[in-house]
Every structure is written in structure tokens, then in C-alpha cells.
Amino acid sequence: MNQAILILNAGSSSLKFSVFGRAAELPLLLRGSISRLGHAPHLKIRGPGGTDSDRALGTAPMPPDAAVRAAFAELAERGLLDRIGVVGHRIVHGGPTFVQPSALDPPTLAKLRQLAPLAPLHQPYNLDIVELACELLPAAIQIGAFDTAFHAQRPRHDRLYGLPRRLSEDGIVAYGFHGLSYAHVATVLRARNGRRAGGRTIVAHLGSGASLCAMEAGRSVATTMGFSALDGLVMSSRCGSLDPGIILHLIRERQMSVDAVSELLYERSGLLGVSGISGDMQTLLQSQEPHAGEAIDLFVYRIGRQIGSLAAAVGGLDTLVFTAGIGENAPAIRQRIGKAAAWLGVDIDPARNQRGDNSIGSAASAVDVLVIPADEERAVAEGVLTSLG
């Protein structure tokens, strides 16, 4: 009876959920999302035959627990809730300990709570929803899959900072994030190219949170995010790479509290901070304001610079992949990034790119250029199946 797997992917402003059949091929039974939890939440559900629900859920903010209850009500209405025997959760930070999908028992949840300061926009929500799922589905097995796990086998020198060894041994190292997204891309590349999995590959996960990952044969070699999800690229509201001296300056000279600095770097920087308009890329692309253009220029410039760094880490480039919200839906940004990486042999075909084809490289491109839709929920489900044996 309980032969379905529910996947919950909770963010700070959205909840994605999917139901898969518990079989090796993981047949998709339903996929849904509740977006814009902070204002005018919106529900979208797609069954195997296409979208069957797309509606607003009012105008008031919706707390994450209310979003979960709304999702569960939809599952119950479709006769799926009673079929759930396992719930898989995307957990952003697994720290140095959790590098494989793990059962989410109380001791494990307590350890994961200790990592919340390293991912304050996501980890608390992830864990609150685990506890709610335990309450709503007490007979189901709860399993967590971790965004940091995909990067755990990177070379040690890519994880170390130039800090005293005792700090590294205490876990102050570069973890990397968006690992479930990268794991899905690696799976798609293996299906497409065999064990080589695209060879020397750079994947651009470009959404509200953004990062790049260099892979060889589908394994992480280097990535732009580090100890926290603040590092690397300019993001929607996060600053990306920053001289640590700026933080010292803000605290010492401007008398900002640690909490105020944290809020500045996580919630008021990035595209939002530079543009002064919005952290949403589509909004900025449609704006005529000079500061919107400058924010986009900075976003593309940082990505182009980091692509060069990651290409050096893997000794060249065979495949460039775009994924996540901006990566999948902003052809103008893809075209500009391709131009920035032209020196590596990247050449994007404008017509293919504008159509959003899966393969957007031109006939002259020395690099395979792909658009692969993100599917973190399937990656979590694959991890759940592996952990169940």
C-alpha cells in the first residue's frame, strides 16, 4: 500500500513537492510547488498528463508549515497521501558528517540544527518541515539528502582555507552547495554520454542562489560556494565573494552588529543591492534603469571570471551546462555568458538559445553547450532509494 515516495524541497520562499513510485525507474506521479510564500502564495500542480492546478492561495503571507499542510491536503484530495511510505527531504547543509542520505531521527536533527548558522535562509526551514512531516505522517520513514554531500569527495586543497589547521579540523572548510542539482545534471550527462559524463564540465546553477561547479566524469572537482551559501557568484540578494576586510570594517568602523551584517549580506545585497530595484533577473532585464544594467553586468562578469577559474581547475572545457531558474529561462543571460567564455571555445547558436533547446551550441562551438532543467526532487528520490537498499 505505502509504495510511494514524497519529496519535500523547502526554501525560504517556496515549497516544492513531488511524488514518485517506489521503483527503480522512479515513475513521477505528481509534481507541485507553492511559490511566493512571503506574498500572494501560488500553487501549481502537474500530474503525469500535464498541469491540473494553477491558482492563487490568497494574498497574505503563508508560513512554511501552512504550505506543507496545503500540499498534504492536495495529495489527500488526489488519493496519494495514504500511499506515502517514505518522505525524502532536501537538507541544504550536512556539514562534515552527513555525506550520504540519512534517516532523520531526533539525534540527527539535533546535529543538523547546529549547522543552521551556516545556511540561515534554508536550514531552519528544512528542519522545521522535517518535524512537521514526522507529525503528519508518523508511520513514514523520513530520510534527508544533503546539498553539500555531492562535493564531499573534492580534492582536499579545494576544501581548505588558509587558516590555522585547528580551525580546518573543527570543520571550517569549503563545503559547496547546490549538490543535489549538480548530482541530477551528472546523472543526465551519464545517460547522454556514458561514463565520461560530459568530460571536463562546468555547470552553472543560476537561480536566486547561484553557483558553478567544475566536474570531471560527473564528479565534483571545484565549486564556487564555500563554507556558507554566501560565497562565489553575485546572487539575487546575497553578495557573493567578498573581501573579509569589508566585514571587519562594517563591524569596527561602522559599528554594525553581527546580526545587521548578516542581514545585509544575505538579504540586501547581490542583484537587489546593486540595482536598488529588485533581485529578480527578469525584472532587471525588463528595466531601463542604469543600475539594473550594472547589476546584470556584474552578474555576468563574475560568472565569466569564475568559469575561467574552474576551467583551470579541470584543465579545459568540454561541456557547459545551464540549469535552474535563470539558467533555464533567461536566454539573454546565457548568450552573454557564452560570449564571456568564447575564449574557451564556447559558441552559442542564437536561434537555438532563444528557443530554449536542450543543446544550444552552434556548429562551430568546440564546447557542448546544454540546458538541463533542474530536478533536485528526483535527485533526492534517487538518494532515498539508495539508502533504502
C-alpha positions as CSV (number, residue, x, y, z in Angstrom):
1,M,0.0,0.0,0.0
2,N,2.7,2.5,1.1
3,Q,4.7,2.3,-2.1
4,A,5.1,6.0,-2.9
5,I,7.9,8.4,-2.1
6,L,7.1,12.0,-1.2
7,I,9.9,14.5,-1.7
8,L,9.8,17.9,0.1
9,N,12.1,20.7,-1.0
10,A,11.7,23.6,1.2
11,G,13.2,27.0,0.6
12,S,12.9,30.3,2.4
13,S,10.2,31.5,0.0
14,S,8.9,28.4,-1.7
15,L,8.0,24.7,-1.2
16,K,8.4,22.2,-4.0
17,F,7.0,18.7,-3.6
18,S,7.0,15.6,-5.8
19,V,5.6,12.1,-5.5
20,F,7.4,9.2,-7.1
21,G,6.5,5.5,-7.4
22,R,8.9,3.3,-5.3
23,A,10.5,1.5,-8.2
24,A,14.0,1.6,-9.8
25,E,12.8,4.0,-12.6
26,L,11.1,6.3,-10.1
27,P,7.9,7.0,-12.1
28,L,6.6,10.5,-11.4
29,L,3.1,10.6,-10.0
30,L,2.8,14.3,-9.2
31,R,4.9,17.4,-9.1
32,G,3.9,20.6,-7.3
33,S,5.1,23.9,-5.9
34,I,3.9,26.7,-3.7
35,S,5.8,29.8,-4.6
36,R,5.9,33.3,-3.2
37,L,5.3,32.3,0.4
38,G,6.1,35.8,1.6
39,H,3.4,37.5,-0.5
40,A,0.5,36.2,-2.6
41,P,1.4,32.4,-2.5
42,H,0.7,30.5,-5.6
43,L,0.0,26.8,-6.1
44,K,0.9,24.8,-9.2
45,I,0.5,21.1,-9.6
46,R,1.3,18.9,-12.5
47,G,0.3,15.3,-12.9
48,P,1.8,12.9,-15.5
49,G,-0.6,14.3,-18.1
50,G,0.2,18.0,-17.5
51,T,-0.8,20.9,-15.3
52,D,-4.0,20.2,-13.4
53,S,-3.9,23.0,-10.8
54,D,-2.6,26.6,-11.1
55,R,-4.1,29.0,-8.7
56,A,-3.5,31.7,-6.1
57,L,-3.8,30.8,-2.4
58,G,-4.8,34.3,-1.2
59,T,-2.8,37.4,-0.7
60,A,-1.5,37.0,2.8
61,P,2.0,35.5,3.6
62,M,2.0,31.8,4.1
63,P,4.2,30.3,6.7
64,P,6.2,27.2,5.6
65,D,4.2,24.9,7.9
66,A,0.9,26.2,6.3
67,A,2.4,25.5,2.9
68,V,3.2,21.9,3.9
69,R,-0.4,21.4,5.2
70,A,-1.7,22.8,1.9
71,A,0.4,20.5,-0.1
72,F,-0.7,17.5,2.0
73,A,-4.3,18.5,1.5
74,E,-3.8,18.4,-2.3
75,L,-2.2,15.0,-2.0
76,A,-5.0,13.7,0.1
77,E,-7.6,15.0,-2.4
78,R,-5.8,13.1,-5.1
79,G,-5.7,9.8,-3.1
80,L,-1.9,10.0,-2.9
81,L,-1.3,10.8,0.8
82,D,-2.2,7.3,2.0
83,R,0.3,5.8,-0.4
84,I,3.3,7.6,1.1
85,G,5.6,5.3,2.9
86,V,8.8,7.4,2.7
87,V,9.4,11.1,2.8
88,G,12.6,12.4,1.4
89,H,13.9,15.9,2.3
90,R,16.4,18.2,0.7
91,I,18.6,19.4,3.5
92,V,21.0,22.2,2.5
93,H,23.9,21.6,4.9
94,G,25.1,18.3,6.1
95,G,28.4,19.5,7.5
96,P,31.4,17.2,7.6
97,T,29.4,14.2,8.9
98,F,26.4,13.7,6.6
99,V,27.8,12.8,3.2
100,Q,25.2,10.2,2.3
101,P,21.4,10.2,2.6
102,S,20.5,9.5,6.2
103,A,17.5,8.7,8.4
104,L,16.3,11.8,10.1
105,D,15.9,10.7,13.7
106,P,15.9,13.1,16.7
107,P,19.7,12.9,17.3
108,T,20.4,13.6,13.6
109,L,18.0,16.5,13.6
110,A,19.7,18.0,16.7
111,K,23.1,17.8,14.9
112,L,21.7,19.4,11.8
113,R,20.2,22.2,13.8
114,Q,23.7,23.1,14.9
115,L,24.5,23.9,11.3
116,A,21.7,26.4,10.9
117,P,24.0,29.5,11.2
118,L,25.9,28.3,8.1
119,A,22.7,28.3,6.0
120,P,20.3,30.6,7.8
121,L,18.0,31.1,4.8
122,H,17.3,27.4,4.3
123,Q,18.4,25.1,7.1
124,P,15.8,26.1,9.7
125,Y,13.0,25.8,7.2
126,N,14.3,22.4,6.0
127,L,14.3,21.0,9.5
128,D,11.0,22.6,10.7
129,I,9.4,20.8,7.7
130,V,11.0,17.5,8.6
131,E,9.5,17.8,12.1
132,L,6.1,18.7,10.7
133,A,6.2,15.8,8.2
134,C,7.0,13.4,11.1
135,E,3.9,14.7,12.9
136,L,1.6,14.5,9.8
137,L,2.9,11.1,8.6
138,P,4.1,9.4,11.7
139,A,4.4,5.9,10.1
140,A,6.5,7.1,7.2
141,I,10.3,6.8,7.0
142,Q,12.0,10.2,6.9
143,I,15.2,10.5,5.0
144,G,17.4,13.5,4.3
145,A,19.6,14.1,1.3
146,F,22.2,16.9,1.6
147,D,23.2,19.6,-0.8
148,T,26.8,19.5,0.5
149,A,27.3,15.8,0.0
150,F,28.0,15.9,-3.8
151,H,31.1,18.0,-3.1
152,A,32.4,15.9,-0.2
153,Q,35.0,14.0,-2.3
154,R,36.6,17.0,-3.8
155,P,40.4,17.3,-3.6
156,R,41.3,18.4,-0.1
157,H,43.1,21.5,-1.4
158,D,39.8,22.7,-2.9
159,R,38.2,22.5,0.6
160,L,40.9,24.2,2.6
161,Y,41.2,27.8,3.5
162,G,44.4,29.5,4.5
163,L,43.5,29.3,8.2
164,P,45.2,27.6,11.2
165,R,44.9,23.8,10.9
166,R,42.9,23.5,14.1
167,L,40.1,25.6,12.5
168,S,40.0,23.3,9.5
169,E,39.9,20.3,11.7
170,D,37.0,21.9,13.5
171,G,35.0,22.0,10.3
172,I,35.8,25.5,8.9
173,V,36.3,24.3,5.4
174,A,34.6,24.9,2.0
175,Y,31.6,22.6,1.7
176,G,29.9,23.7,-1.5
177,F,26.2,23.7,-2.2
178,H,23.6,23.0,-4.8
179,G,24.9,19.5,-4.8
180,L,21.6,17.8,-5.5
181,S,21.1,20.0,-8.6
182,Y,24.6,19.0,-9.8
183,A,24.0,15.4,-9.0
184,H,20.9,15.4,-11.2
185,V,22.9,17.1,-14.0
186,A,25.7,14.4,-13.7
187,T,23.0,11.7,-14.0
188,V,21.6,13.3,-17.2
189,L,25.1,13.6,-18.6
190,R,25.9,10.0,-17.9
191,A,22.7,8.9,-19.6
192,R,23.6,11.1,-22.6
193,N,27.4,10.5,-22.8
194,G,28.1,7.3,-20.8
195,R,30.7,7.1,-18.1
196,R,32.6,10.1,-19.4
197,A,29.5,12.3,-18.4
198,G,30.5,15.3,-20.5
199,G,34.2,15.1,-19.6
200,R,35.5,18.4,-18.3
201,T,32.2,20.1,-17.4
202,I,31.2,23.3,-15.9
203,V,27.6,23.5,-14.6
204,A,26.0,26.9,-14.0
205,H,23.2,26.6,-11.4
206,L,21.8,30.1,-11.8
207,G,18.7,30.9,-9.7
208,S,18.0,33.1,-6.7
209,G,21.0,31.3,-5.2
210,A,23.7,30.8,-7.8
211,S,26.9,28.8,-8.1
212,L,29.2,27.0,-10.6
213,C,30.6,23.5,-10.3
214,A,33.5,22.0,-12.3
215,M,33.1,18.3,-12.8
216,E,35.2,15.5,-14.3
217,A,33.3,12.4,-15.4
218,G,30.4,13.6,-13.3
219,R,32.3,14.1,-10.1
220,S,32.7,17.5,-8.3
221,V,36.3,18.9,-8.6
222,A,35.7,22.5,-7.6
223,T,32.8,24.8,-6.9
224,T,32.3,28.5,-6.2
225,M,30.4,28.3,-2.9
226,G,32.4,27.5,0.2
227,F,31.8,27.4,4.0
228,S,28.4,29.1,3.6
229,A,25.9,29.9,0.8
230,L,27.2,33.5,0.7
231,D,30.3,32.7,-1.3
232,G,31.1,32.9,-5.0
233,L,28.7,34.5,-7.6
234,V,26.6,37.6,-7.1
235,M,23.1,36.3,-6.3
236,S,19.6,37.6,-6.0
237,S,20.1,39.1,-2.6
238,R,23.4,37.6,-1.5
239,C,26.7,39.3,-2.0
240,G,28.9,36.5,-3.3
241,S,32.7,36.6,-2.9
242,L,33.7,39.5,-0.6
243,D,37.0,40.7,0.9
244,P,36.7,39.7,4.5
245,G,38.2,43.0,5.4
246,I,34.8,44.6,4.4
247,I,33.1,42.7,7.2
248,L,35.7,43.8,9.7
249,H,35.3,47.4,8.5
250,L,31.5,47.2,8.9
251,I,31.7,45.9,12.4
252,R,34.6,48.1,13.7
253,E,34.2,51.3,11.8
254,R,30.5,51.5,11.1
255,Q,29.6,49.9,14.4
256,M,27.2,47.4,12.8
257,S,26.1,44.4,14.8
258,V,26.9,40.9,13.7
259,D,23.2,40.3,13.1
260,A,22.9,43.5,11.0
261,V,25.9,42.5,8.9
262,S,24.4,39.0,8.3
263,E,21.1,40.5,7.2
264,L,22.9,42.9,4.9
265,L,25.0,40.2,3.2
266,Y,22.2,37.6,2.9
267,E,19.1,39.7,2.2
268,R,20.0,43.2,1.0
269,S,23.0,42.6,-1.3
270,G,23.5,40.9,-4.7
271,L,21.3,42.0,-7.6
272,L,18.9,43.6,-5.3
273,G,21.6,45.7,-3.6
274,V,23.5,46.7,-6.7
275,S,20.4,47.6,-8.7
276,G,18.4,49.1,-5.9
277,I,15.3,47.8,-7.7
278,S,14.9,44.0,-7.5
279,G,16.7,40.7,-7.0
280,D,14.6,39.1,-9.8
281,M,16.6,38.8,-13.0
282,Q,13.5,39.1,-15.3
283,T,12.5,42.3,-13.6
284,L,16.1,43.7,-14.2
285,L,16.2,42.6,-17.8
286,Q,12.9,44.5,-18.4
287,S,14.1,47.6,-16.6
288,Q,15.6,50.6,-18.4
289,E,17.3,51.9,-15.2
290,P,21.1,52.1,-15.5
291,H,21.6,50.4,-12.1
292,A,19.6,47.4,-13.3
293,G,22.0,47.1,-16.2
294,E,25.0,47.5,-13.9
295,A,23.7,44.7,-11.7
296,I,23.3,42.4,-14.7
297,D,26.8,43.3,-16.0
298,L,28.3,42.4,-12.6
299,F,26.4,39.1,-12.5
300,V,27.7,38.1,-16.0
301,Y,31.2,39.3,-15.3
302,R,31.6,37.3,-12.1
303,I,30.3,34.2,-13.8
304,G,32.7,34.6,-16.8
305,R,35.6,35.1,-14.4
306,Q,34.7,32.1,-12.4
307,I,34.3,29.9,-15.5
308,G,37.9,30.7,-16.3
309,S,39.0,29.7,-12.8
310,L,37.1,26.4,-12.9
311,A,38.3,25.6,-16.4
312,A,41.8,26.0,-15.0
313,A,40.9,23.5,-12.2
314,V,39.9,20.8,-14.7
315,G,42.4,21.7,-17.4
316,G,40.0,22.9,-20.1
317,L,36.3,22.7,-21.0
318,D,34.3,20.1,-22.9
319,T,30.8,20.8,-21.8
320,L,29.0,23.9,-20.4
321,V,25.6,23.3,-18.8
322,F,23.0,25.9,-17.7
323,T,20.4,24.9,-15.1
324,A,17.9,26.4,-12.5
325,G,15.6,29.4,-12.9
326,I,17.8,31.9,-14.7
327,G,19.9,29.3,-16.4
328,E,16.8,27.7,-17.9
329,N,14.7,30.8,-18.6
330,A,17.0,33.7,-19.5
331,P,18.4,33.3,-23.0
332,A,19.9,36.8,-22.9
333,I,22.0,35.9,-19.9
334,R,23.1,32.5,-21.5
335,Q,24.1,34.4,-24.6
336,R,26.2,36.9,-22.7
337,I,27.9,34.2,-20.6
338,G,28.7,32.2,-23.7
339,K,30.4,35.3,-25.2
340,A,32.4,35.7,-22.0
341,A,33.5,32.1,-22.3
342,A,34.2,32.3,-26.1
343,W,38.0,32.1,-25.4
344,L,37.4,28.5,-24.2
345,G,35.7,27.5,-27.4
346,V,32.1,28.3,-26.4
347,D,29.8,29.5,-29.2
348,I,26.1,29.7,-28.6
349,D,23.6,29.5,-31.5
350,P,21.2,32.5,-31.1
351,A,18.2,30.7,-32.6
352,R,18.6,27.5,-30.5
353,N,19.3,29.6,-27.5
354,Q,16.2,31.7,-27.9
355,R,14.0,28.6,-28.4
356,G,15.4,27.1,-25.3
357,D,16.7,23.9,-27.0
358,N,18.4,21.3,-24.8
359,S,21.6,21.8,-27.0
360,I,22.3,25.4,-27.7
361,G,25.9,25.3,-29.0
362,S,26.5,26.3,-32.6
363,A,28.0,24.0,-35.2
364,A,31.3,25.9,-34.7
365,S,31.3,25.5,-30.9
366,A,34.2,23.5,-29.6
367,V,32.3,23.0,-26.4
368,D,29.0,21.2,-26.0
369,V,26.5,23.8,-24.5
370,L,23.4,22.4,-22.9
371,V,20.3,23.5,-21.0
372,I,19.3,20.8,-18.5
373,P,16.2,21.5,-16.3
374,A,16.9,21.3,-12.6
375,D,15.3,18.4,-10.8
376,E,16.5,18.3,-7.2
377,E,13.5,16.3,-6.2
378,R,14.4,13.4,-8.4
379,A,18.0,13.6,-7.1
380,V,16.6,13.3,-3.5
381,A,14.4,10.4,-4.6
382,E,17.4,8.6,-6.1
383,G,19.3,9.1,-2.8
384,V,16.3,7.8,-0.8
385,L,16.1,4.6,-3.0
386,T,19.9,4.1,-2.5
387,S,19.6,4.4,1.3
388,L,16.7,2.0,1.5
389,G,18.7,-0.6,-0.3
